[in-house]
Amino acid sequence: MRAVVLHTHGGPEVLTLEEVADPVPGPDEVLVDVAATALNRADLLQRMGLYPDPRGRAPEIPGLEFAGTVAAVGERVRLWQPGDRVMGIEAGGGYAERIATHERQLMAVPAEMSLTDAAAIPEVFLTAWDALVLQGGLTSGRWALVHAGASGVGTAAIQIATVIGARVAVTCSSGKAELCRSLGADLVLERSPHDWLADAKAAVPDGFDTVLDVIGGEEINRNLDAVALRGTIVQVGLMGGGDAPVNVGMLLARRATWVGTTLRARPLEEKVAVTRRFAAEMLSHLAAGRIRPVVDCVFPLAQIADAHRRMAANANAGKIVVQIR
């Protein structure tokens, strides 16, 4: 099969497209013919040697999500059969024509949805769902604050918050504000150099019950100032850096919870639990069109380096999808 392989680490030019051996599914695994995958910030970090696949497999193939068609199933698989359209997450291997994954990490692709669009769902929607609802405790009637509202996780988070009946504020650059509003954001706050915190406190003086932050850096203390009493900050990423002074006094004064989380390195059973809960509670909303993937653009696999360059430049609003087949 064709796959994008990393033999060394560095800039987008190190992404090499070549022929490698097909994966062999285990007894509880499904072999998927991948139609499309999508980029995530973790892919850029892995390419630079900063976030390796925790499984340590060779050859090193990036890619955390995929959508495609079941090609074969292991002897103990009961949920799927060849020909089923599926999507899912993995710790790596998505930049390839085939991938093997545990049957319970897969979800059905709604009949009305293309596999190209489906590839933009698993990683960001599961991340946003887990951060906002499972770890952040967001429920109907409460306020969420989501940073980088036009990112993949941000666009998913806006829609999840809206569909469960919560209210949501986002930070984003001015050029991406209208997209966030169109997805259901109740309050759109322009990020630096604008003072989003002052506007947020004026609009939501009691603070935000759940804060989803993919930025870190200078936003850390602002989050502590913006979170509600006994609220929760869920730290999903560190696009702005992880080394920053922290006013712990504000954390104490708010009696807040600050959660650090990643999805990729979790054990299989935890990933399965998040996937099955999302499938049970959110797939019907996807099928009905109440929530949807936001696709910025689609690149062919041969142009994977250009796809990485677009994400590195923060030029995308929504997901960058890579067509495999």
C-alpha positions in Angstrom: 0.0 0.0 0.0 1.0 3.7 -0.3 1.8 5.5 2.9 3.4 8.7 4.1 6.5 7.6 6.1 8.9 9.6 8.3 12.5 8.4 8.1 13.7 11.6 9.8 12.2 14.6 11.4 12.0 18.2 10.3 10.0 20.4 7.9 7.2 19.3 5.6 9.8 18.0 3.1 10.6 15.0 5.3 7.1 13.5 4.6 7.9 10.7 2.1 5.3 8.9 0.0 6.3 5.3 -0.6 5.1 1.6 -0.8 5.0 -0.3 2.5 3.5 -3.6 3.7 -0.2 -3.8 4.4 -1.1 -4.0 8.1 -2.4 -7.3 9.3 -5.5 -7.1 11.6 -5.5 -9.0 14.9 -8.5 -11.1 16.0 -10.3 -8.1 17.5 -9.3 -5.7 14.7 -10.7 -4.4 11.5 -8.8 -3.7 8.3 -10.0 -0.5 6.7 -9.4 0.7 3.1 -8.8 4.4 3.9 -10.6 6.9 1.7 -9.4 10.0 3.5 -7.6 11.3 6.6 -7.3 14.8 8.1 -4.6 16.9 9.7 -4.1 17.6 13.4 -1.6 19.7 15.2 -0.2 16.5 16.6 0.8 15.5 13.1 3.0 18.6 12.7 4.6 18.0 16.1 5.3 14.3 15.2 6.8 15.4 11.9 9.2 17.7 13.8 10.1 14.9 16.3 8.3 16.4 19.2 5.3 14.0 19.6 6.1 10.4 18.6 3.6 7.7 18.1 3.4 6.2 21.7 3.3 2.7 20.2 6.7 3.1 18.6 5.8 1.2 15.4 7.9 1.0 12.3 7.7 2.4 9.7 6.6 5.6 11.3 3.3 6.7 9.6 1.5 9.8 11.0 -2.2 10.3 11.0 -4.7 10.2 13.9 -8.0 9.7 12.1 -9.5 8.2 9.0 -12.6 7.3 7.2 -13.1 4.4 4.7 -14.6 1.0 4.0 -14.1 -2.2 5.9 -11.9 -4.6 3.9 -11.6 -7.5 6.3 -12.3 -8.4 9.9 -10.6 -10.4 12.6 -12.1 -13.7 13.8 -13.6 -12.2 17.0 -15.0 -9.1 15.3 -18.8 -8.8 15.6 -19.7 -5.2 15.0 -18.5 -4.8 11.4 -18.4 -6.7 8.1 -16.7 -6.0 4.8 -18.2 -3.1 2.9 -19.3 -1.1 6.0 -18.4 2.6 5.9 -16.6 3.5 9.0 -14.5 6.3 10.7 -12.3 6.3 13.7 -9.1 7.4 15.6 -5.8 5.7 16.0 -2.4 6.6 17.6 -0.9 6.8 14.1 -1.1 5.2 10.7 -3.8 7.4 9.1 -1.7 8.7 6.2 -1.9 5.3 4.4 -4.2 3.4 2.1 -5.0 0.8 4.8 -5.1 0.8 8.6 -5.9 -1.9 11.2 -7.8 -0.8 14.3 -9.8 -2.3 17.2 -13.4 -2.8 16.2 -14.7 -0.7 19.1 -12.7 2.4 18.0 -14.8 2.6 14.9 -18.0 4.5 14.3 -20.5 4.2 11.4 -20.4 7.0 8.8 -23.9 8.4 8.4 -25.5 7.3 5.1 -25.9 10.9 3.9 -22.2 11.8 4.5 -19.3 11.4 2.1 -16.2 9.6 3.4 -14.2 12.8 2.7 -16.3 14.8 5.1 -16.3 11.9 7.6 -12.5 12.0 7.8 -12.8 15.4 9.4 -14.9 14.1 12.3 -13.2 11.6 14.6 -10.3 13.3 16.2 -11.7 16.8 16.7 -15.2 15.8 17.7 -14.1 13.2 20.1 -11.5 15.6 21.6 -14.1 18.4 21.9 -16.8 16.0 23.3 -14.4 14.5 25.9 -13.0 17.9 26.9 -16.3 19.8 27.2 -18.7 17.2 28.4 -16.9 14.2 29.9 -14.1 16.1 31.6 -15.4 19.7 31.6 -18.9 18.8 32.9 -20.7 21.1 30.4 -24.5 20.7 30.5 -27.5 22.6 29.2 -27.8 26.2 30.3 -24.1 26.6 31.2 -21.5 28.7 29.5 -18.4 27.4 27.7 -15.4 29.4 26.5 -13.6 27.8 23.6 -10.3 29.2 22.3 -9.4 29.1 18.6 -13.0 28.8 17.7 -12.3 28.3 13.9 -9.8 25.4 14.5 -10.9 21.8 14.0 -11.5 21.3 17.7 -13.1 24.8 18.0 -15.6 24.3 15.2 -16.6 20.9 16.7 -16.8 22.4 20.2 -19.1 25.2 19.2 -21.6 22.7 17.6 -21.4 20.2 20.5 -22.1 22.9 23.1 -25.0 24.3 21.0 -26.7 20.9 20.4 -26.6 20.0 24.2 -28.2 23.3 25.0 -25.2 25.1 26.5 -24.1 28.7 25.6 -20.7 29.2 24.0 -18.2 32.0 23.6 -15.2 31.7 21.4 -12.0 33.5 20.7 -10.6 33.8 17.2 -9.0 36.1 14.7 -11.3 38.7 13.2 -11.3 37.0 9.8 -12.8 33.8 11.2 -15.5 35.4 13.4 -18.3 34.9 10.9 -17.7 31.2 10.6 -17.9 30.8 14.4 -21.2 32.7 14.4 -22.6 30.6 11.6 -21.9 27.5 13.7 -23.9 28.8 16.7 -21.4 30.7 18.8 -23.3 33.1 21.2 -20.4 35.4 21.7 -17.4 35.8 19.4 -14.3 37.5 21.0 -11.4 38.8 18.8 -8.1 37.5 20.1 -4.8 39.4 20.6 -4.1 42.2 20.2 -7.7 42.8 21.2 -8.6 42.4 24.9 -11.0 39.5 24.7 -11.0 39.0 28.4 -12.5 42.5 29.2 -15.2 41.8 26.6 -15.9 38.3 28.0 -16.2 39.6 31.6 -18.5 42.3 30.5 -20.8 39.9 28.7 -20.6 36.9 31.1 -19.8 38.5 34.5 -20.2 35.3 36.5 -17.6 33.6 34.4 -17.5 30.4 32.2 -18.4 27.0 33.7 -16.1 25.2 31.2 -13.0 26.6 29.4 -11.6 24.6 26.5 -8.1 25.8 25.7 -5.8 24.7 22.9 -3.5 27.7 23.2 -1.9 27.9 26.6 0.9 30.5 26.9 -0.4 33.9 27.6 -4.0 32.7 27.8 -3.4 30.6 30.9 -3.8 33.5 33.5 -6.7 34.9 31.4 -8.5 31.6 31.7 -8.1 31.7 35.4 -9.6 35.2 35.5 -12.5 34.1 33.1 -13.5 30.8 34.7 -16.6 30.7 36.9 -16.5 29.9 40.6 -15.9 26.1 40.8 -15.6 26.0 37.0 -13.3 23.7 35.0 -10.5 24.6 32.6 -9.6 21.7 30.2 -6.1 22.1 28.6 -6.1 20.3 25.3 -3.2 21.9 23.5 -0.3 24.4 23.8 -0.2 26.2 20.5 1.0 29.3 22.3 3.6 27.5 24.5 3.5 25.6 27.7 6.0 27.6 29.8 4.2 30.5 31.4 4.0 32.1 34.8 0.7 31.1 36.6 -1.2 33.1 39.2 -2.1 30.2 41.4 -3.9 32.6 43.7 -6.7 32.9 41.1 -7.0 29.1 40.8 -7.5 29.0 44.6 -9.9 32.0 44.7 -12.1 30.4 42.0 -11.8 27.0 43.6 -11.5 25.8 40.0 -10.4 22.6 38.4 -7.6 22.7 35.8 -7.4 19.5 33.8 -4.6 18.5 31.4 -5.5 16.0 28.8 -4.5 14.3 25.6 -6.4 11.6 23.6 -3.6 10.0 21.7 -1.6 8.4 24.5 -4.6 7.0 26.4 -4.9 3.2 26.8 -7.3 1.4 24.4 -10.1 1.0 26.9 -10.3 4.7 27.6 -10.4 5.6 23.9 -13.1 3.0 23.4 -15.2 4.4 26.2 -15.0 7.9 24.7 -15.8 6.6 21.2 -18.8 4.5 22.3 -20.3 7.3 24.4 -19.9 9.8 21.5 -21.4 7.4 19.1 -24.4 6.7 21.4 -25.1 10.4 22.1 -23.9 12.4 19.1 -24.0 10.3 15.9 -27.8 10.9 15.5 -27.1 14.6 15.5 -24.5 14.1 12.7 -26.9 12.0 10.7 -29.6 14.7 11.1 -27.2 17.5 10.1 -27.5 19.3 13.4 -23.8 19.1 13.7 -21.4 18.8 10.8 -17.7 18.6 10.0 -16.2 21.9 8.8 -13.8 21.2 5.9 -11.4 24.0 5.0 -9.9 22.3 2.0 -8.9 18.9 0.5 -5.4 17.9 -0.6 -4.4 14.8 -2.5 -2.1 12.5 -0.6 0.8 13.4 -3.0 0.5 17.0 -1.7 0.7 16.2 2.0 3.7 18.6 2.5 1.5 21.5 1.2 -1.3 20.5 3.6 1.2 20.7 6.5 2.4 24.1 5.3 -1.2 25.4 5.3 -1.8 24.3 8.9 1.5 25.6 10.1 0.6 29.0 8.7 -2.7 29.0 10.6 -4.4 29.6 7.3 -7.2 27.0 7.7 -10.7 27.6 9.2 -11.9 24.1 10.0 -10.3 20.8 9.0 -7.7 20.1 6.3 -8.6 16.8 4.7 -6.2 14.6 2.7 -7.7 12.3 0.0 -6.1 8.9 0.1 -8.2 7.1 -2.6 
